[in-house]
Amino acid sequence: MWPSAPCKTYRCQSNRKGPLFTREKGRLIEQVVVALSGAVSAEASFASDTVKVIYQPQYLPLHRIVVRINSLGYGVERQPDENVSAEAERRDFC
């Protein structure tokens, strides 16, 4: 992780039907995503079948996160988090 770089949040949900991962698969997703240079944290929710990633866009493009999650069979699309306002993103520093 690079110091003092602004962060963004990416939340995604699977585009496939039915629950896709167990707690173990969720931990694997978290470990694989957070290993990317520029990823600050990753949280996979077993209950809601979602993944939340906090990352530094200057060092880690969003498409790399999506490709990495999809490589594990999760099935997400590249789309920004609609719940995070631009103002909140500007205030969110690591």
Buried (B, 14 or more C-beta within 10 A) or exposed (E): BEEEBEBBBBBBBBEEEEEBBEEEBBBBBBEBBBEBEBBBBBBBEBEEBBBBBBBBBEBBEBEBBBEBBBEBEBBBEEEEBEEBEEEEBEEBEB
